[in-house]
Amino acid sequence: MSVYDAYDTVSTLADPCSSTFDKGASVGGIVLGMVLPGAGYGKASKKVIGFAEGTVETALTGMRGGGHAIRHIEGNLIPNTGSLQSRVDAFKQIATPILENPRHAADWRIGGTQARAFLGEVNGQNLAIVVAKEGPHQGKVISSFIPDANQLQLQLLLSR
């Protein structure tokens, strides 16, 4: 067990935004670190949590404006031609694996809306998909973007 693992566990337990699962995984990781040989179980126990398999459709159905959530990646990761429905369908194909198995997830803000950003990779590019945590679009995808270096660094820092 390292000093950082202890600090990280205390931070997780004190964080009012940490879920019961996060707190349990953090405590479990530190206990494993004390009784098993080796080190690093604290961080290893913190798997990034995404949507349960088969539940992503609820976040994608009725996305804010449909096209609004995809406008920052049109012409790059999804085609900017065809009907809005065909572009939304293309977005759903790349968004589903990211929302179910994100590489990182962090609290995010879009305008005045608190949200959760899920980070994944598509064709070698990072992609953040943002789901509202509050307001009229709660639980729905409200934006997606290819993070620049500063956004990526911030998201990685916030996901710790």
C-alpha positions in Angstrom: 0.0 0.0 0.0 1.4 3.4 -0.9 0.8 6.8 0.7 -1.0 7.8 -2.5 -3.4 4.9 -2.3 -4.3 5.9 1.3 -4.7 9.5 0.3 -6.8 8.5 -2.8 -9.1 6.3 -0.7 -9.7 9.1 1.9 -10.4 11.5 -0.9 -12.9 9.1 -2.5 -14.6 8.5 0.8 -14.9 12.2 1.5 -16.1 13.2 -1.9 -19.9 13.6 -1.8 -20.0 12.9 -5.6 -18.4 9.5 -5.2 -20.9 6.6 -5.7 -21.2 3.7 -3.3 -19.5 1.6 -5.9 -16.5 4.0 -6.1 -16.2 4.1 -2.3 -16.4 0.3 -2.0 -13.9 -0.2 -4.8 -11.5 2.2 -3.2 -11.7 0.6 0.3 -11.5 -2.9 -1.3 -8.4 -1.8 -3.2 -6.6 -0.5 -0.2 -7.5 -3.7 1.8 -6.1 -5.8 -1.0 -3.0 -3.7 -1.0 -2.5 -4.4 2.7 -3.0 -8.2 2.6 -1.7 -9.3 -0.9 1.9 -9.2 -2.1 2.8 -6.4 -4.5 1.3 -3.0 -4.7 -1.0 -0.8 -6.8 -4.3 -2.5 -6.0 -5.9 0.9 -5.0 -5.7 2.3 -8.5 -6.4 -1.0 -10.2 -9.7 -1.3 -8.5 -11.0 1.9 -10.0 -12.5 0.8 -13.3 -14.1 3.6 -15.2 -17.9 3.1 -15.0 -20.0 3.7 -18.1 -23.5 2.8 -19.1 -24.7 -0.8 -18.5 -24.7 -2.8 -21.7 -28.0 -2.3 -23.5 -28.9 0.9 -21.7 -27.1 3.5 -23.9 -30.2 3.8 -26.2 -31.9 5.8 -23.4 -29.2 8.4 -23.6 -29.2 8.5 -27.4 -32.9 8.6 -27.9 -34.2 12.2 -27.8 -30.8 13.7 -27.8 -30.9 17.5 -27.5 -31.8 18.6 -31.0 -30.5 15.4 -32.5 -28.0 17.2 -34.7 -26.8 19.5 -31.9 -25.0 16.7 -30.1 -23.1 15.7 -33.2 -22.3 19.0 -34.9 -18.7 19.2 -33.6 -17.7 15.9 -35.2 -19.6 16.1 -38.5 -17.3 15.9 -41.4 -14.6 14.4 -39.2 -15.8 11.2 -37.5 -19.3 11.1 -39.1 -20.3 12.2 -42.5 -21.7 15.7 -43.0 -23.9 14.5 -45.9 -27.2 12.6 -45.9 -30.2 13.0 -43.8 -30.0 14.0 -40.1 -31.3 10.6 -39.2 -28.4 8.9 -41.1 -25.9 11.1 -39.3 -27.5 10.4 -35.9 -27.4 6.7 -36.7 -23.7 6.9 -37.5 -23.1 8.8 -34.3 -25.0 6.1 -32.3 -22.6 3.5 -33.7 -19.5 5.2 -32.5 -21.1 6.6 -29.2 -22.4 3.2 -27.9 -19.0 1.6 -27.2 -17.6 4.7 -25.7 -20.6 5.2 -23.3 -20.6 1.5 -22.3 -16.8 1.2 -21.9 -15.2 4.7 -21.6 -11.5 5.1 -21.2 -12.1 7.9 -18.8 -15.1 9.7 -17.4 -15.2 13.1 -15.6 -17.6 15.7 -14.5 -18.0 18.4 -17.2 -20.1 21.5 -17.8 -21.8 22.5 -21.0 -23.0 26.1 -20.5 -24.9 26.0 -17.2 -25.6 22.3 -17.3 -23.7 19.9 -15.1 -22.8 16.8 -17.1 -20.5 13.7 -17.3 -18.0 13.4 -20.2 -17.1 10.0 -21.4 -13.8 9.7 -23.2 -13.1 7.0 -25.8 -11.3 6.6 -29.1 -12.6 6.4 -32.7 -10.2 5.8 -35.6 -7.3 6.8 -33.5 -8.9 10.1 -32.3 -10.1 10.9 -28.9 -13.8 11.6 -28.6 -15.7 13.0 -25.6 -19.4 12.3 -25.4 -21.2 14.5 -22.8 -24.4 13.4 -21.0 -26.4 15.8 -18.9 -26.6 15.1 -15.2 -29.4 17.6 -14.6 -32.1 19.8 -16.2 -34.5 19.0 -18.9 -32.0 16.8 -20.8 -30.9 14.8 -17.8 -29.6 11.4 -18.9 -29.3 12.4 -22.5 -26.3 13.1 -24.8 -26.1 16.9 -25.1 -22.7 17.2 -26.9 -19.7 15.5 -28.3 -16.4 16.8 -29.3 -12.8 15.9 -30.2 -10.9 17.4 -27.2 -8.0 19.6 -27.8 -4.8 19.2 -25.6 -6.1 21.4 -22.8 -9.6 19.8 -22.7 -8.0 16.3 -22.8 -5.6 17.2 -19.9 -8.4 18.6 -17.9 -10.6 15.6 -18.5 -7.8 13.2 -17.5 -7.2 15.2 -14.3 -10.8 15.3 -13.3 -11.2 11.6 -13.9 -8.8 10.7 -11.1 
